[in-house]
Amino acid sequence: MTNKPVISILGGTGAQGSALALRWVNAGYSVVIGSRNAQKAAKACEEISRQVEKANISHDNYAAAADKGEVVVLCVPYASQRETVESVREALEGKILIDATVPLVPPKVARVQLPEGGSAVAAIQAMLGDSVKVVSAFQNVAAHVLSELSSPVECDVLVCGNDVDARETVIKLAGDIGMRAIHAGPIGNSAAAEALTSILISINSRYKVSGAGVRITRLDTDKK
């Protein structure tokens, strides 16, 4: 893998996917937006190109985008998570899959509703097996915060995965777009990050704020 791998974002026309694409393109990465809707994908690419000079951004369908990416990011709704992964399974072999899925069940999205087994992302790792390194990340960062290139992202990213080197790769990818990312243990721990999103939605509503996030304290003093 090169110093700056090609990143494919499945669901890259959505709010979070397009915001991550914008950040990575702005940091000099080549990004492929994967979408079922070519018109929407082209529009997303045009919008990013307007904001980033000489943006290295393109789009394709899910299967082709997953094939092109050295790292693949999943930013689709929970209801589409498994179906989307199944459709690109062969293209994921030997790669890192960053899964940002949150198991939100409308209309009660401010209530934690984890799936049977505890974690939506851990279920994908179990489905794919060891040939794909699934890493859970970016569940607790609001899309509109990511999309504001001139503003710092004042929250931490919890990174869970069974492969430590894969977690390190994701931590670097997050750092390159202005976020502090933290090792948060094996893939099963993703359940905590997934649940936190509903809690943050509830906090946003109660305190009339937008984009509340999570900070891990005392890392410098506690580091050994």
N, C-alpha and C positions, 0 to 999 in steps of 0.2 A: 504494500500500500504506500502511495506517495505521501509526502508531508501534508498535502491538502487533498484528501480523497474526494472524489465526486460523490455528492450527497443527493439521493433521490428521496423526495418527500411524497408519500402516497396520501392523498387528501390535501395536496398543496394549495388548493383553491379555497379552503376553509380559513377561518380567522387565524387559528394557531399555526397551521401549516404555512400559510403565506407569510406570516410574521417571522417565523423561523427562517424561511427561504430568504426574506429580505435581509435579515441579520447576517446569514452566512454569505450571501452574495456580497454584501457590503464589506465583509471580512476577507474577500478574495477567493472564496470557494466557488467551484462550479456546481450548480444546482439544477436538478431535473425535477420539474413538478409533474407528479403522476395524477391523472384525473380521468374519470369516465367521460367528462364533458370537455372536448377540445376547445370549444369557444370560450368557456370560462377559464380554462388553463392559459389560453393565449392572452386573455385580458389580464390575468394575474401577472404573467410575464411582462406585459407592457407596462403595468403599474410599477413593478419593481425596477424596470429599466429606466423609468422616468425619475426614480429616486436615486439610483446608483449609476454613476457614469461607467460605461464599458462593462455593464453587468453580464456575467457569464451565466445566463439563465435560459432554459429551454423547457419544453413540455412534451409529454407522450402519454400513452395509455398506461394503466397500472403495470401490466406485464413487461412492457418495453422499458418503462422507467426503472422498475426493480432490477432489470437485467443490466442497465447502464450504471447503476449506483454501486460504488464500493461500500458505502454505508447507506442503509435504507431506513427511513424514518416513517413511522405509522402515525398519522394524525386524522384518523377517521372516527366517526361516532362509534360508541360501544356496540350499538346494534349491528354495525357493519364490520366490526373488527375481525372476527373469525373468518367470515366469508372472503374478505379482502386478502387475508394472509393465505388462505387456501388457494386463491386464484394465482398467487405469485410464488408459491412454495418452492418450485424448482429454481427460480432465480435467486432465492435467498441462501442457497447452499453455500456454506463456507464464509458467510458474511455476518456483519453485525446488524441486527435489527433493533433500532431504538423505538420502543413502543411507548407512546404518550397517552395511551388509552385511560380514560376514567369511566368507571361503570355508573354513569348517571342514568337514572330511570325517571324520565319526566312523568308527571309534572313536579314531583317532590325531589328536585335536584339538590335541595339543601339538607336532605336526609341521607346519611350513609347507607348505601344499599349494595354491599359487596356481594359478588356472585358466590354460588356454591363452590367451596374450595378456597375462598378467601381473596384471591387476586386474579383480576382479568388478565394481567400481563403474564403472571406465572403460568396460567393455563395455556398461553401461546407457546411458552418455552417447552412445556410438557408435550404439546402437540407436535412441535417441530423437531424435538430431540436435540442432541448435542452438536449436530452439524451446523446449527445456526446459533450464534451467541446473542441471545435476547437481553436487552438492557432497558430497564424502566427509567424514564426521565421526563422532565418538563411538565408533569401533571399540575404543578402548583404555581405556574407562572401565567398570569393573565395575558391574553393575546394582544390587547390594546397597549399593554406595557411594553411588550416585545416590539411592537410596530413603531414605537417612538424612538427612532435612531439617535436623536440628540439627548435622550434622557437615560440615566443609569437604571439598571434593573436592580432594585433594592430588595431582592429576596434570594434565597439559596435554592439550588436544584438538588434534590435527593436522587442519587443514582444507585440503583439496585441491579445486581446481575450476578450470576454464578461464576463468570470468568472475570478475574481481576484486571487482566490486560484490556479486555473489552470495556470495562468500566473506566479505566484510565483514558482510553480513546475518547469516550463520551465526555469525560470531565474536561479534556482538552478542547473538544468541539464547543462545549459550553463556555469555557474560558475565553475562547477566541471571539465570542460574540457578547462579551461583557458580563458574564454571569459567574458567580462562584458556585461550583458544583462539588458535591461531597459524597464520598463513598458511604453508602447506607446499607451495605451488607448484601446477602444473597437475594435472588429474585423473589422469594417468598415475602420478603420485607416490603415489596412493592405495595402490598395491601395497605400499609400505613400511608404511603403517599397518595394512593388512590382515594382513600377515605378522607384525607385532609382536604381534598378539593371541595367536597360537600360542606365541610366545616368552614372553609374560607368563603364559600358562597353565602352561608348563613351569617358569618361575621360581616361581610359586605352589606348585607341587607339590614342587619340590626344597627350597625354604626354608620350607615349611609356613606360608605366609602366605595371605592372602585379599585380592584386589583390588590387586595390584601395578600400578603405573602408570608413566607416562613423564614426565620433567621435562626441559625444554629450558633449559639454563643460559646465563648471561651475556647475556641479551637486552638488559638495560638498558645495559651497557657497550659492547655491540657495535652498538647501534642508531645509524644515521647519518641 
